[in-house]
Amino acid sequence: MRALTERKHADLVRLLGLMLAHWRAIGLGVLGLIGVDVLQLIVPHVVRRAVDALASGTATLGLLVVCGAGIAAAALGMGACRFVWRYFLIGSSHRIERGLRQRLYEHLLTLPPEYYDHHKVGDIMSHATNDTHAVRRAVGFAALAAIDGAFMAAAVLGMMLWMNVQLTLITLLPLSFLALVMLRFGRLIHERFERVQASFSAMTDRAQEAFSGVRVIKAYGDEASEQRLFAARARQYAGDMIRMARVWALFDPIIAALATASMALLMWWGGRGVLAGTLTLGEFVAFTSYLGMFTWPMIAVGIVVNMMQRGAASMGRIQTILATQAVIRDGTYRHTPAPHLICHNLTYTYPGATAPALRGISFELPPRATLGIVGRTGAGKTTLLELLMRLYDPPPGTVLLGGVDVRELPLATLRGMYAYVPQEPFLFAMSVADNIRFGQPDLPMETVQELARQAGLDEEIAGFPQGYDTLVGERGITLSGGQKQRVAIARALALQAPILILDDALSSVDAETEALILSHLRAQAGAMTMIIVAHRVSAVKDASMILVMEHGTIVDRGTHAELTGRAGYYRELYDLQRIEAAELAGK
């Protein structure tokens, strides 16, 4: 319990820290807010003077005109001050939300793939949208209500005490119970809002996953099952919201009851004072106005507690992500290494796994050479590539680039050495040209077209509705698998990186297109180092060296001629694919 209380306190302090970063704008907003409050406090005194004059029969038309003009001037002043506080306070809350969301986004980009292996996209999206919105409400409207409520409570209480101490103490007696109510309801709101945010994340993640896989759902006719799964998440979210609303629904009537009790005491005790002549009618009317103003600070307490507890809960969830350290840190080596790759006795086990994914991997790839890697599914080929690029951290001294341990290189330097085409290419919801330009936004259209030609895609793009300006849809959904792979290859070639990695990137194209792409790549073989992972022998047969992997180890290596000249998996694969090619040619 103590640890939970300390965490809540720390989250509230973080909210305050966000506000202090914008203290100038918030300060101007607070001045405007206080201006509104001061003008509000003046109006009841003007009314009291007019009422007392009317009650005593001493009122004149000039006095009433002056009082009316004073109230009108106060109203105009309040309008101007309201504009100031709305512009600066609410504007600051939006800037805080924007800054926090940007900070969260930038931090998420620094986290390694391992983080995304264990955290769902829907949950992350909930942090970036719902939680940042709750923080904005806390540092915006809640902060406004807190400052306004505190100032008004102090000012109104002072005015009421100045007018009549005894009447003030009697009418405010019911409010002594407010502190006890706040302690209880604040804790309940915090706990229940955390559950609401968690269930919202689960619901968002379910929806995101279903929409991303909608074609699979329709192909299997599984809409009813998905509807049931989403309905369960939605019921959980609705139930958590209702349970929180139940707490809030109790809070408002309690505040209203306390305010009503205070007004009843004023009618009883203040009315007696007017009848006894110890309180003028104008003072009674003014006191009634001040007591009505005092109701707002009581309501503000509820708003502040509700929104601040929500904001603190959301800030805690965001802080959990921000506190997650990137396990892969920048190195300090200041020079760009040569594209000479050495892997020495590399053994790697994924975090949480019991068996190593790779064992004793060793090879050397000189600059401008080509390495082919073949093996069955699950042999560890992709894991090896990810360790070479340090998407996962290899053990010290096991992967060297230009004679330098990759752990000593800055990540930007290391990854700038590679152009990578993964097994499942990811395209963005942009045009074909913009996807090829990704990472190189100023690439001329002539270069884009040449890259598409090298990837064997230029003729197909010419047949698209808008050519290179054709939008490919989310994840490139409007393109075929082979087209997506070739766009990804063109994108990789655009980087002109020293090392090109193709991770089974030709699996979705036909043999003729594969041969065309490889011919273009071989023409550039003297300018770059290449690593080609493939299931087709034809893709790696011209490599300087071929590695055959099995169960995370290298079981054979050599050139195409050497491997086909002896028994083993590579020879079996070669013979099988040669038979398949002959059968297809016979048809």
N, C-alpha and C positions, 0 to 999 in steps of 0.2 A: 504493500500500500504506500509506504514511504517513497519507494522508487517511482511509483506511478505519479505521485504528487509532485516529485521533483521534475519528472519529465514534462508534466503539464506546465509547471512554472517556467521551465526552460523554453517551451514552445511559445508561451506568452511573451517572454523576453525577446525571442526572435521576431515576433510580430512588431514589438516596439522598435527593435533595431531597423526593420524595414522602413518604419515611419521616420525615424531619425535621419535616415539617408536623404529624405526629402524635406528637411526641417524648414527651409525657407518658404517653400510653397505652402506647406501645412501651417506655418506660422501666420502667413497672410490670410489663409482661410479661417484660422481661429480668430484673428482680429475682426474679420467680417462677421463671424458667428457671434462674438461678444457684442458687436455693434447692434445686431438684431435684438439680442437679449436686453441690452440697456434701454433701447427704445421701447421694448415691450414693457419694461418696468415703469417707464414714465407715464404710459397711458392711464393706468388705474388712478394715479394721483391727479391727473387732469380731470378724469371722470368724477373723482371724489369732490374736487373743488366745485364742479358744476352742480352736482347733486346737492351738496350742502347749501349752495347758494339758492337753488330752487326750493329746498325744504324750508329755508329760513325766510324766503320771500325777498332776498336781497339781489337776486339775479337780474342782470341787465342783458339787453340784446348784444351789446358789445362784448360782454364777458363770454356769452355763449358762442359768439363768432370766433373769439380768440381761442376758446377751448376746442372748438371744431377744427380750426385751422391747425392747432397744435397736433391734434390726432391725425389729421391728413398729412402733415409734414413728417410725423413719426412713421406713418405707413409708407411714404415715399422713401424715407431713409432705410426702412427695413427691407424694401424691395431691392435697393441698391446693394445693401450689405448681403442680402441673400444671394445675389448674383456672384458677389466676390467669394463667399464661402463655398458655394456650389462649384464654381470654376476651379478654385485652387484645391479644396479638399477632395472633391470627387475626382477631379482631374489627376491628383496625386495618386489616388487609389488605383486608377487605371494604369498609370505609369509604373506603379509598384507591381501590379499584376503582370504587365508586359515584361518588366525586368526579371521577375521571378520565373516566368514561363521560359524566357530566353535562357536564363541561367540553368534551369532544369534541362532544357533541350541540349544545350552545349555540353552539360555534364554527361547526359545519356550517350552522346556521341563518343565520349572518351572511354566508356565502359566496354570491355571486351565481349566477344561473342558468347563467352561462358555465362555472362549475366543474362543475356537474352535466351539462353538455353533453359533458364529456370524461372523466368518472369514472362507472363503473358502480355501480349501487345495491348489487349483491352484494358488490363490493369494499369499499364503505363499511361495509356490515353486518359484514363480517369484521373490520374495524378495531374496531367498536363491541362485538363479542362475543368473538371468539377472541383478539384482541390484548390487550384489557383483562384477559381472564382470565389470559393468560400473565404480564402485569405483576403481577396479584394474587398469583400463585404465587411470583413473584420477590421481592416485598416481604413476603410472608407466610412460606411454608414455607422458601424459600431463605434468607431473612434469619434465620429461626429456626435453621436448620441451620448457618449461618455463625457466629452468635454462640455457639450451644451447642458446635459443633465446636471453635471457637477457645479457649473457656474450658476445655472438657474436655481438649483437647490440652495446654494450658499446665499445668493443675492435675495431670493424670495424670502428665505428664512430670516435674513437680516432685516428686510423691510417689515415683515410680520412682527418680529420682536420689537422693532422700533415703534410700531403702531400700538401693540398691546401684548405684553409678555404673557400674561395669564391666559388669554384667549389662544395664543400660539401654542403654548404647552398643552392645553386641553385638546385642541383640534388635531395636533400631530401625534397624540398618544397612540393611535392604532398603528402608526408607521414604525413603532419600535419593534414590531414583529417581522419587519421586512428583511433584516439581516439574516435571521434564522431561515427564512424561506429561500433566500438567495443561495446560502451555503448548500442546502439540500438539492435545489433544482439545478444549480450549476454543474454539480458532479453528474447528475443523471443525464443532462443534455450532452455533456462531453462523451460519456460512455456510449450513449445511444447513437450519437452522430458518427462515431467511429464505426459502429456496426453498419450504419446506413451507407457510409462510403465504401466499406468492404463489399457489401452486397451490390452496390452500384457498379463497382469494378467487375464483379463476376458477371453481371448482366451485360455490361458493355463488351466484355471479352467474348461471351457466347455469341452476341450479335455480330461482332467483327469476324469471328471465325466462320460463322455460317455464311455471311455475305461473300467472304473471300472464297469459300468452297461451294458457292451456290450451284455451279455446274455439276459438281459431283453429287450434291444432294438431289438435283433433278434427275441425273442419270440413274441413280439408285431408287428414285421415287420415294425418298425418305423425308418428304416435307412434314408429314404428321409427327414423326419422331422429333425432328428439330423444333417443331412448334411446342411440343410437350417440354422439351428441355429448356427452351427460352421462357415458357410460361412459368416453369418452376423457379427460374431465376427472378422473373418479374414479380411473382408472388412473394418471394423472400424479401425483395427490395421494398415492395409496397407494405409488407408487414412491418419491416423495420422503420419505415417512414411513419406508419400509423402509430407505432409504439412511441416514437419520439414526439409526434404530434399530440399524443395523449398527455405527455408531460407538459408540453407547451400549452395545451388546452386547459390544464389545471392552473397554470401560472397566471394567465390573463385574468380569470375570474377572481383570483386571490388579490391581485393588485387592484382590480375594480372595487372589490369589497372593502379593502382598506381605504380607498379614496372616498367611497360612499359613506363609510363610517365617520371619516373626518368631516365631511360636509354635513352630516347629521348633527355632529357635536357643535359645529359652527352655527347651525340654525337654532339649536337649543340655547347654547351659552351666549352667542352673539345677539340673538333675538332678545334675550333677557337684558343684555346691556343696553340695547336701543330703547327698550321699554323703560328701563331704569334711568336713562339719560346719561349713563357713563360711556356710551358709544354713540357717535353721530351716525345718521343714516348713510352719509357719504363714506365714513370710515368702514361701515359694515359692507357697503357695496364694493369698496376697494379691497377689503380683506377677502371678500368672496372671490374677487378676480385673482388675487394672489394665491389663494388656496387652489383655485382652478389651475393656475400656472404650476403649482407644486405637484399637481398630478402628473405632468409630463416627466419630471425627473424620476417618478416612481415607474412610469411606463418605460422610460429610457433604461432603467436598471434591468428590466426584463429583456429589452432588445440587446443591450450590451452583453449581458450574460449569455444569451442564446447565440449571438453571432460570434462573440469572442471565443466561446467554447468550441463552436464549429470551426472557426478559423484556426484555433490552436490545434484541434484534432487534425485538420488538413495540413497545417504547417508541420506537425509531427510526421505525417506520412511522407510529405515531400522531403523533409530533413533526412528521413531514413534512406532515401535515394541519394541525396547530396552527400551523405556521410559514407556512402559506398565508395571505397577507394578502387581506382583502376589497378588491378593486380599487375598489369604490364606497364612498366614505367619507362620513360625516355632515358636513353643512354646519353653519354656526354662526349662521344667521339665526334670531332668537328669536321672530318673530311669525308668526301664521297668515295666509298670503296669501289674497287674494280668488280665487275660481274663474274667473279670467280668463286663458285659455290663449293663448299666442303662440308660434308655431313660426317661426323665422327662418332661412331658408337652411340647413336641416338636411341634412347629408350624413353618412352613417355606413357604416363597413365593419366587418364582424364580425372579431374577432381571428383571424388566420391566413388570412383570405380575401383574394383578389386584387382582386375587383371590389366596389364599394360596393353595399350593399343598398338604400340610399336616396340620392337626389341632389337637392339644392336644394329641399327641402320647406319651404314657407312658407304660413301661414294664421293667422287670428286667430279665437278662439272666445270671445265675451263671456259673462259670467255668465248662467245660466238659458237659454242658447240650446242648440240641438240641432245637432250636426254629423253628417252621414251620410258614410260612406266606402264606395265600391264599387270593384271591380276584379277582374281574373282572379286565379286561384290563383298565388301567388308574386309578386304585385305589390308586396309590402312593407307591407301593411296592419297585420299583427300586429307586425312590427318597429317600425313607427311608434308603436303603442300602448305597447310595452314601453319605448321610449325616453321617452315622455311620463311614464311612472310611474317611470322610472329603474331599471328592472330591468336594463337595460344603460345604460352611461354615455354620454349624448350629448356632443358637443363643447361647450366653453364658449360661452355666449351664444346657443345655438341653440334652447333650450326655456325659456320663461319662464312663471311662474305668478304672477299678481298683480304682474307687473313685476319679479319676482325670478328670477334664474337658478336652475333647479331643483337645480343642483350646490351651491348655497349653503344649501339647506334641509336640516334634519335629516331623515333617512329616515323616521322615524316620523311627522313632520309631513306630509311630501310624500305618503306612501302612505296616510295617514289621510284625505287629500282625495279618494281614489278608492274606488269600489266596482266591482270588476272581475269580469266573467263571461267566462271564456276560451272558445275554440273547443271544447275538450274539457274539460268541467267535471269536477272531481275531487271525489268525495264520499267521506267517511270511513265506516268500518265502524261506524256508530252508527245511532240511530233517525232517522227523517225529521225529527222536531222538533229533535233535537240538531244535525243538519246545517244546518238553517235558523238555529239559534241560534249557529252557529260564530262566534266572535269577540264574541258578545253572550250569554254563558251565563245571564244573569238575565232574559232576555226572557220576558214572561208568555205563557202558552199562547194567550190571546185575540189577542195581537199576532202570534204565529206563524201562527195560523189566518187572520188578515187578510192577512198577507204571502203565504200560499199561495193565497188567493183572488185577489190581485192578479196572481200568476204563473199563474193559470188551472189550478191543481192541486188545489184544495180538494175538488172532487167525486171525483176519482180517489183521493185519500188516504182519503176516507171509505170507499172500497171495499177498502182494504188490510186484511189479517188483524187487525192490532192498531192500525189507524188511524195516528195520528202517532207511535206508539211502535214501529211496524214497523221492524225492522233492515234496512238497505239492502244489507248485504254489502260486501266489500272493493271499493273504488272505485265503489260503487253498482251492483254487477253485477246485482242483482235488479230494477233499474228499467230501463225503456226509455230510449233516447237522449233522447227528448223530455221524459220525466219528470225525468231527471237535469238537463237544461238548465233546467227550470222550478224545481227545488229550488235550483239555483245562483242563479237570478234572485231568488228569495225571500230567499236568504242575503245577496245583495248589497244588496237593498232594506232589510234589517234594519239595515245599518250607518248608514243615513241620511247617507251621505257627500255632499259638495257636488257631486261629479262621478261620474256613472254611466257605465261603459263596457261595452257589449255587443259582444263580438268574435264575430260570426256566431253569436250565442247563441240564435237562433231557427230555425236551419237544420233541426232535427229535429222541429219541430212543424208541424202542418198550418196552412193559411192562415187557417182560422177561429180557431184558438187563438192564432195570431200576432196577428190583429186584436184579440182580446180583451186580450192582454197589452199591446199597444201603446196601446190605449185607456186602460188603467189608468195607464200611464207618462205619457201625454199629460196626464192629469188632474193629475199632479205636475210637469208641465213648468215651471211657474213657481217651483218650489222647488229645482230641481237643474239642473245642466248635464249634457247627455247627449252621448255619442259612440256612434253605432251603426254598426258594420261589418256589412255584409250582402251577400248575393248576390241577394236579392229586392228589387226596386224598391219593393214595397209597404212594406217595413220602414223606408225612408229618405225616402219621398216627402213627408212633412210636416216634414222637417228644415229648419232655418234656412238651412243651406248644405250642399251635397253636393260632396265631392271625388271625382274619378275618377282612380284610380291605375293606372299601367302601367309595369312594369319599374323600380320604385323611384322614379318621378317622378309629379307631378300633371300629367295631360294635359288635364284640364278641370275646371271648377268652376261652381257656380251653384245655383239652386233647381231643384226638380223641373220646374216649368213651363219654365224657361230651358233646361234640358238636354234635355228632350223636344222642344223646339222647334228643335233643330239636330242635324245629323248627328253621329254619334260612338258610342262604345261604350255610353254610357248609353241613348241612343235605341234602339240595336240590342237591348240587354238588355230594355228596356221593351216593345218590340214583340214580342219572342220570348215573354216571360212572359205578355203579354196574349193571344197566340195559344194558348198552352198552357192558360191559364185558360178560354178559350172552348171549346177541345176537351173539357176535363174537364166543363164545364157541359153540353155537348151529349150527353155519355154518360149 
